[in-house]
Amino acid sequence: MEKDRVLLRTEGIFKQFNGVTVLDDVNLEIKYGEVHALMGENGAGKSTIIKIITGVYAKDGGDVFVDGEVVAINNRQDARARGISVIYQELSLVPALTVTENIFLGQEIEHRGLLSKKKMRESVRALIGKYAFEIDPDAVVDSLSMAQRQMVEILKALSMDAKLIIMDEPTSSLSAAESEKLFDTIDGLREKGAGILYVSHRLEEVYRLSDRLTVMRDGRIVAVLDRSEINAKTVTTLMIGREPRESRARSGRDLFKDNYLEVKHLSYGKLLKDVSFTAYGGEILGIGGLVGSGRTELVRCIYGAAKQDGGEILFNGRPVSKRIAKNIRMGFGLVPEDRRVEGFIPVQSIEKNIAIASHDRLSRLGIVNARKETRWAEDAIQNYDIRPKNRHMPVANLSGGNQQKVVLGRWLSRDPKLLLLDEPTVGVDVGVKADLYDFMRKLAQSGAIIIMVSSDLFELTHISDRILVMHGGRFFEEFTHDNASQTSVLLAASGEHTEEGRAL
């Protein structure tokens, strides 16, 4: 296929929901043999234009062209017939089925009316070999890590021989090494002439991969940049419509020694082995490490969501309860890694989701006071700039960044003494990131302990006062804010000691 030929083009796309315009005159162009990035704040319209291109939403105006011809894409089958495949940020796999069964779901190979499991398995093995993914085609998806499940989604899209592959935050659950494999795969697809529409909040990925970048804001396209024009300040200014705030590093906060968490010789299955550390009020303690190093299991054990096999967890000198409700009353809060599954109830309103952890303060004799609940939610919506400011709106209808503000606001409203954050800024835009960092700093300055698990090396090295890096279920090295670099943290996470870190 000739490169630089236009594969897909949208012209004048217009879309409204309940009278509110969400897309206005969107003209997007993707060529064969290019990686075209799409960026914008949450709510800018990125997901909506993708869903129109793939037939999930009907457009209210405008046209979609494929290979220069106007096409009607009314459902996903229409999109697939036109060679368009999509990998959504929300995984669409069936946990109880195998990798092979998921990849061929809806496009099974049959022989004389019966499923040909052998042919499907051979096809998947060939696909896995072609792209050098380390996945067992017979593994049940429910047994796979989030990173492996993302790889299955990518393989599923690749199996359809799509000429346009849309990737929505594909590295959100991948380690650095797995992300590099994906990038190599994308480079290979580009060389073969495929078009890639790559949606990401991570500018370093966009710069690494993209030939062009389209920036959206408030439902409109505000710029299309060539690779040479892509830089952090330009892109951020275009996305948020103003000069970005500088991210402030540690500003000499004092430690509150009367508020402290001690973890002594903690073990949990094969994932945590003799983990010990102390964290104090007033600091943001970053936890680094690759996917599978035990980071998430550590914070879940502290919170009470997982029961450790050995060791002690002490909060201000007292043993931490195994009951989550009691820990919440003690001042604990947890923002989980997967907010869509564990962070909120999608069909419930903003009000109900914010208040759900504070019924002990909002109820009497087990009955929630509706007036107090409303006031509690409205204060959180105002204080944490949750948009739209409609307490009745289901959280499922919010952008990813505002969903995360709801989850965080639930705990900040309680003035927690210990806040556990697991990948707090995955899938949120730069504006919301800045807001979340400000909330974290203010909470730490008030004397709370903040423990933040993050795969974002920039985030770890710029926001944390201290960084503990995990490798193989143990703490491997410790860094101060002043001597931590992204390279040294990554090396430690990979099991290599560095000059900057202190071996543990």
C-alpha positions in Angstrom: 0.0 0.0 0.0 1.4 3.4 -1.0 2.4 5.4 2.0 1.0 9.0 2.6 -2.2 8.0 0.9 -5.2 9.0 3.1 -6.7 6.0 4.7 -9.5 7.6 6.8 -10.8 11.1 6.9 -13.7 12.7 8.8 -15.2 15.9 7.6 -17.4 18.2 9.7 -18.3 15.6 12.3 -20.9 17.0 14.7 -22.3 15.3 17.8 -24.6 16.2 20.6 -25.8 14.5 23.8 -29.0 15.8 25.3 -28.5 19.1 23.5 -24.9 19.5 24.6 -22.4 19.7 21.8 -19.5 17.3 22.3 -18.0 17.3 18.8 -18.1 20.4 16.5 -16.7 20.3 13.0 -14.1 17.6 13.6 -11.9 17.0 10.6 -9.4 14.2 11.3 -7.1 12.6 8.7 -5.1 9.4 9.1 -2.8 8.1 6.4 -1.5 4.6 5.4 1.9 3.9 7.0 1.6 6.6 9.8 1.2 6.6 13.5 -1.2 9.5 14.1 -1.5 10.5 17.8 -4.6 12.0 19.3 -4.3 14.0 22.6 -6.6 16.2 24.6 -7.9 16.6 28.2 -10.5 14.2 29.4 -13.8 15.4 28.0 -12.2 16.9 24.9 -14.0 14.5 22.6 -11.3 11.9 21.8 -13.4 8.9 22.8 -16.5 10.2 21.1 -14.8 10.6 17.7 -13.3 7.1 18.1 -16.8 5.7 18.8 -18.2 7.4 15.7 -15.5 6.0 13.5 -16.1 2.5 14.9 -19.9 2.6 14.8 -20.6 2.7 18.5 -22.2 6.2 18.3 -24.2 7.7 15.4 -23.0 11.0 14.2 -25.4 14.0 14.0 -23.6 15.6 11.1 -20.6 15.3 8.8 -19.1 12.4 6.8 -16.6 9.6 7.2 -14.4 8.7 4.3 -12.4 5.4 3.9 -10.0 5.3 0.9 -11.6 8.4 -0.5 -15.2 7.1 -0.4 -18.0 8.2 1.9 -19.0 5.2 4.1 -21.8 4.4 6.5 -20.5 2.9 9.7 -23.5 2.1 11.8 -22.0 -0.7 14.0 -18.8 -2.4 14.8 -19.3 -5.0 12.1 -19.4 -2.1 9.5 -16.1 -0.8 11.0 -14.4 -4.3 10.8 -15.6 -4.7 7.2 -13.9 -1.4 6.4 -10.6 -2.7 8.0 -11.0 -0.6 11.2 -10.2 -2.3 14.6 -10.0 -0.7 18.0 -8.4 -1.5 21.3 -10.3 0.4 24.1 -8.8 1.4 27.4 -11.6 -0.6 29.0 -10.7 -4.2 28.2 -13.5 -6.2 26.5 -12.2 -9.7 27.3 -14.3 -12.6 28.8 -12.3 -13.7 31.9 -13.6 -17.3 31.9 -12.4 -18.0 28.3 -8.9 -18.8 27.1 -6.6 -16.5 25.2 -7.5 -18.3 22.0 -11.2 -18.3 22.6 -11.1 -14.5 23.3 -9.2 -13.8 20.2 -11.6 -15.7 18.0 -14.8 -14.7 19.9 -17.3 -13.8 17.2 -15.1 -15.0 14.4 -14.7 -18.7 15.2 -13.2 -21.1 12.7 -15.6 -24.0 12.0 -15.2 -27.3 10.2 -18.4 -29.2 9.2 -20.4 -27.3 11.7 -18.0 -27.8 14.6 -15.5 -25.5 16.1 -12.0 -26.2 14.9 -10.1 -25.5 18.2 -6.9 -26.9 16.7 -6.8 -24.4 13.8 -7.7 -21.5 16.1 -4.9 -22.4 18.5 -2.4 -22.8 15.7 -3.4 -19.4 14.3 -3.0 -17.8 17.7 0.4 -19.4 18.2 1.5 -18.1 14.9 0.3 -14.6 15.8 2.0 -14.7 19.2 5.2 -15.9 17.5 5.0 -13.2 14.8 4.8 -10.4 17.4 7.0 -12.0 20.0 4.4 -11.8 22.8 5.0 -14.1 25.8 1.4 -15.5 26.3 0.1 -19.0 26.5 -2.8 -19.4 24.0 -4.5 -21.9 26.3 -4.3 -19.7 29.4 -7.6 -18.6 30.9 -7.7 -14.8 30.8 -8.8 -14.6 34.4 -5.4 -16.0 35.4 -3.5 -13.3 33.5 -2.1 -10.1 34.8 -3.5 -6.8 33.6 -0.4 -6.3 31.4 -1.0 -9.8 29.8 -4.7 -9.0 29.3 -3.8 -5.9 27.4 -1.5 -7.9 25.1 -4.5 -10.3 24.4 -6.5 -7.2 23.3 -3.8 -6.2 21.0 -3.5 -9.7 19.5 -7.2 -9.7 19.0 -7.1 -6.6 17.0 -4.1 -7.8 15.0 -5.8 -11.0 14.2 -8.4 -9.1 12.1 -5.8 -7.9 9.6 -7.0 -4.3 10.1 -5.6 -1.5 8.0 -6.5 1.0 10.6 -5.9 0.1 14.3 -7.1 2.5 17.0 -5.3 2.2 20.3 -6.8 3.9 23.3 -4.2 4.2 26.1 -2.7 0.8 25.3 0.2 1.0 27.7 -1.8 1.9 30.8 -1.2 -1.5 32.4 2.1 -2.4 30.8 5.6 -2.4 32.2 8.4 -0.4 30.5 9.7 -3.6 28.9 6.3 -4.6 27.7 5.6 -1.1 26.4 8.8 -1.2 24.3 7.6 -4.5 22.8 4.4 -2.8 21.9 6.2 0.1 20.4 8.3 -2.2 18.3 5.1 -3.9 17.1 3.6 -0.5 16.2 6.8 0.4 14.2 6.5 -2.9 12.3 2.8 -2.3 11.5 3.7 1.2 10.2 6.4 -0.3 8.0 3.8 -2.7 6.5 1.6 0.3 5.6 -1.0 0.1 8.4 -2.5 3.3 9.9 -2.4 3.7 13.6 -4.5 6.1 15.6 -2.8 6.3 18.9 -4.6 7.9 21.9 -2.4 8.6 24.9 -1.9 11.0 27.8 1.8 10.2 27.8 3.7 12.8 25.7 6.9 10.8 25.8 5.1 7.9 24.0 3.6 10.2 21.5 7.0 11.7 20.7 8.5 8.2 20.5 5.9 6.9 18.1 4.0 9.5 16.2 4.4 11.0 12.7 1.7 13.6 13.4 -0.3 14.7 16.4 -3.9 16.0 16.5 -4.8 18.0 19.6 -8.5 18.3 20.7 -10.1 20.7 23.1 -13.8 21.2 24.0 -14.9 19.0 21.1 -12.9 20.7 18.4 -9.5 20.1 16.8 -7.2 23.0 17.8 -4.0 21.9 16.0 -2.3 19.2 13.9 1.4 19.1 14.6 4.2 17.4 12.7 6.7 15.4 14.8 9.2 18.2 14.8 6.6 20.6 16.4 5.8 18.3 19.3 7.1 19.5 22.7 5.6 19.4 26.2 4.9 23.1 26.5 3.2 23.5 23.1 1.1 20.4 23.5 0.0 21.2 27.0 -0.9 24.8 26.2 -3.0 23.6 23.3 -4.7 21.0 25.4 -5.7 23.2 28.3 -5.9 26.5 26.5 -3.5 28.3 28.8 0.2 28.2 29.9 0.7 25.1 32.1 1.5 25.4 35.8 5.0 24.2 36.7 5.0 21.0 38.8 6.4 22.0 42.2 8.8 19.5 43.7 9.3 19.0 47.5 9.3 22.3 49.3 10.9 21.4 52.6 7.9 19.8 54.4 8.5 18.7 58.0 7.7 15.2 59.0 5.0 14.6 61.6 6.6 11.9 63.7 3.4 11.3 65.7 1.6 10.0 62.6 3.5 7.0 61.3 3.0 3.6 59.6 5.4 0.6 60.3 5.5 -2.5 58.2 7.7 -5.3 59.6 8.7 -8.4 57.7 5.5 -8.5 55.7 4.9 -11.6 53.5 2.0 -12.4 51.1 2.0 -15.6 49.0 4.9 -15.5 46.5 4.5 -11.8 45.8 5.8 -10.2 49.1 8.8 -11.4 50.9 10.0 -9.9 54.2 9.0 -6.3 53.4 9.8 -3.7 56.0 9.6 0.1 56.0 8.3 3.1 57.9 6.4 6.1 56.5 5.7 9.4 58.3 3.1 12.0 58.1 4.1 15.0 55.9 5.8 12.9 53.2 4.8 11.5 49.9 6.4 8.1 49.8 6.7 6.7 46.2 6.7 3.0 45.6 8.3 2.0 42.3 8.9 -1.3 40.5 7.8 -3.3 37.5 4.4 -4.8 37.1 4.3 -8.0 39.2 6.9 -6.8 41.7 4.4 -6.8 44.6 3.5 -3.0 44.7 -0.3 -3.4 44.5 -0.3 -6.3 46.9 1.6 -4.2 49.4 -0.9 -1.4 49.6 -3.8 -3.9 49.6 -2.4 -5.6 52.6 -1.9 -2.3 54.4 -5.5 -1.3 53.7 -6.9 -4.6 54.8 -8.1 -5.7 51.3 -5.6 -8.6 51.3 -4.6 -10.7 54.3 -0.9 -11.1 54.8 0.7 -14.5 55.5 3.2 -13.1 58.0 4.7 -10.0 59.5 3.2 -6.9 61.2 1.5 -3.7 60.1 1.4 -1.0 62.8 -0.3 2.4 62.6 0.9 4.8 65.3 2.1 1.8 67.3 -1.1 -0.2 67.1 -1.7 -3.3 65.0 -3.8 -2.5 61.8 -7.1 -4.3 61.7 -8.0 -6.9 59.1 -11.3 -5.2 58.7 -11.5 -2.4 56.1 -14.3 -0.6 57.8 -12.3 -0.3 61.0 -9.3 0.9 59.1 -11.3 3.6 57.3 -12.5 4.9 60.7 -8.9 5.0 61.8 -8.2 7.3 58.9 -7.2 5.0 56.0 -8.2 5.5 52.4 -7.3 3.7 49.2 -7.5 4.8 45.5 -7.2 1.4 43.7 -5.3 0.6 40.5 -8.3 -0.1 38.5 -10.9 2.6 39.3 -13.5 1.2 36.9 -13.6 -2.2 38.6 -12.8 -1.3 42.3 -13.0 2.5 42.6 -16.6 3.4 42.1 -20.1 2.1 41.3 -20.7 3.2 37.7 -24.5 3.5 37.8 -24.6 5.4 41.0 -24.4 9.2 41.2 -21.5 11.3 42.1 -23.2 12.0 45.4 -23.6 8.4 46.3 -20.1 7.5 45.3 -18.5 10.3 47.3 -20.6 9.6 50.4 -20.3 5.8 50.4 -17.2 5.7 52.6 -18.6 8.2 55.1 -21.9 6.7 56.2 -20.4 6.5 59.7 -20.4 10.3 59.7 -23.6 10.9 57.8 -26.0 8.4 59.4 -27.8 7.9 62.7 -29.0 4.5 63.8 -27.9 3.1 60.5 -30.0 5.6 58.4 -28.2 8.1 56.2 -29.3 11.7 56.6 -30.1 12.7 53.0 -29.5 16.4 53.7 -26.0 15.8 55.2 -25.2 13.4 52.3 -26.1 16.1 49.8 -24.1 18.8 51.6 -21.1 16.4 51.9 -21.1 15.7 48.1 -21.7 19.3 47.1 -18.7 20.4 49.2 -16.5 17.7 47.6 -17.7 18.6 44.1 -16.8 22.2 44.7 -13.5 21.6 46.6 -12.1 19.1 44.1 -13.5 20.7 40.9 -15.5 17.7 39.8 -17.1 18.3 36.4 -19.9 18.6 35.6 -21.0 19.9 39.0 -24.2 17.8 39.0 -24.3 15.5 42.0 -27.0 13.4 40.4 -24.9 12.4 37.3 -23.9 8.7 37.2 -20.1 8.4 37.6 -20.0 6.2 34.4 -20.9 9.3 32.4 -17.9 11.3 33.6 -14.5 11.6 31.9 -11.7 9.4 33.3 -10.1 12.4 35.1 -13.3 13.4 36.8 -14.0 9.8 37.8 -10.6 9.8 39.5 -11.5 13.0 41.3 -14.6 11.4 42.6 -12.6 8.5 44.0 -10.0 10.8 45.5 -12.6 13.2 46.7 -14.3 10.4 48.6 -11.2 10.1 50.8 -10.0 13.7 50.9 -13.4 14.7 52.3 -12.6 12.6 55.4 -9.2 14.3 56.0 -7.4 10.9 56.0 -4.3 10.2 58.1 -3.1 7.6 55.6 -3.9 7.7 51.9 -2.8 4.8 49.7 -2.7 5.6 45.9 -2.2 2.9 43.3 -1.4 4.4 39.9 -3.4 7.6 40.7 -2.9 9.4 37.4 -3.3 6.6 34.8 -5.5 7.7 32.0 -6.0 11.3 33.2 -4.9 14.4 31.3 -2.2 16.9 32.3 -4.7 19.4 33.8 -6.2 16.8 36.1 -2.8 15.5 37.0 -1.7 18.9 38.2 -4.9 19.1 40.3 -4.3 15.7 41.8 -0.7 16.5 42.6 -1.9 19.7 44.4 -4.4 17.7 46.4 -1.7 15.2 47.4 0.8 18.0 48.5 -1.8 19.8 50.5 -2.8 16.6 52.3 0.8 15.8 53.1 1.4 19.3 54.4 -1.5 18.8 56.8 0.3 15.9 58.3 -1.1 12.9 56.5 1.0 9.9 55.2 0.8 9.5 51.4 2.0 6.2 49.8 1.9 6.3 46.0 2.5 3.4 43.7 3.3 4.6 40.2 4.7 3.2 37.0 5.2 6.8 35.7 8.9 7.5 36.3 8.5 11.3 35.9 5.7 11.2 38.5 7.8 9.1 40.9 10.9 11.3 40.7 9.2 14.7 40.7 6.3 14.2 43.2 7.8 11.8 45.8 9.8 12.9 48.8 11.3 9.5 49.0 11.2 6.4 46.7 11.3 2.8 47.6 11.8 0.5 44.6 10.5 -3.1 44.6 12.0 -6.0 42.8 11.0 -9.6 43.2 8.7 -9.0 46.1 11.2 -7.0 48.1 12.4 -3.5 48.5 15.6 -3.3 46.5 16.8 0.3 46.7 15.8 3.6 48.3 16.1 7.1 46.8 15.7 10.5 48.2 13.9 13.2 46.2 17.2 14.9 45.4 19.2 11.9 44.1 16.4 10.1 42.2 16.5 10.0 38.4 14.2 8.2 36.1 17.1 6.1 34.8 18.2 5.0 38.2 14.7 4.1 39.4 14.2 2.0 36.2 17.5 0.2 36.7 16.6 -0.5 40.3 13.2 -1.8 39.3 15.0 -4.1 36.8 17.2 -5.5 39.6 20.4 -3.4 39.0 22.0 -1.5 41.9 22.8 2.2 41.2 25.2 4.7 42.6 22.4 7.1 43.4 20.3 4.6 45.4 20.8 3.0 48.8 20.6 -0.8 48.7 18.0 -2.4 50.9 
